[in-house]
Amino acid sequence: AELAQARANLRAAESELAEVVGKSVAKNIRQYRDAVDAETQERLMRLHGATLVTMDDPAYPALLAEIYDPPLMLFTRGGLLETDQYAVAIVGTRKPTNYGLGMAERLGADLAARGITVVSGMAEGIDAAAHRGAMRVGGRTIAVLGSGVDQVFPAIHADLMREIIQNGAVVSLFPMGMPAMAGNFPQRNRVISGLAMGLIVVEAGPTSGALITARHAAEQGREVFAVPGHAGHPCSMGPHSLIREGAKLVETVNDVL
């Protein structure tokens, strides 16, 4: 039913859509229609057990709907629950220290054990540790991808992706079959922060994408947290700069709660 409605939306004339949803949204829908083939999407969704959630669907995440210019549609594998509105995102570098890995996994586990959904981006390093921490205690976790939900990136996370689908969901604003490309990740990052009440940065260099996600979180009115690291280490530069700018310092889950 969701796909049928989405296909109808995509096929509608821009002038017709504008009367209902406004000119800017109508333009986005038309551009999306031009970029994808509905029949191919339907086939790939059936093949991978994916679902399409549109903004008028009750399953569309309430927090995400509040941000500026939210994605019109989310492709999902797994399930989105109403309780996922109680979510915290954990992000950081792909090349963390052992200290950073331990902190990310511990925070993921401690949040999930208290019924909070852990959101991250399924990247190597901090993201993967946060997902694994949440699942280790039987909690829920959501991965936001910079590709279609039928694509595994990085490839070594195929097993992790299957586990996340079984213990939460993988979601994407990108259509089925879309490979992971550098240009996709800024848009993906704003969805990570948009799905959560707050965002924790655990180890990030001065040019890390995690800092972009933190800026999105601040712009979206979400709480920004940062874990302090070893003085002088490159991975500590990002969190320390956020703390100087007013992010809340995190040592344990109680600092977040």
Secondary structure, DSSP 8 states (H G I E B T S, - for coil): -HHHHHHHHHHS-HHHHHHHH-HHHHHHHHHHHHH--HHHHHHHHHHHT-EEEETTSTTS-HHHHTSSS--SEEEEEE---GGGGSEEEEEE-SS--HHHHHHHHHHHHHHHHTT-EEEE---TTHHHHHHHHHHHTT--EEEE-SS-TT--SSGGGHHHHHHHHHTEEEEESS-TT----GGGHHHHHHHHHHTSSEEEEES--TT-HHHHHHHHHHHTT-EEEEE---TT-HHHHHHHHHHHTT-EE-SSHHHH-
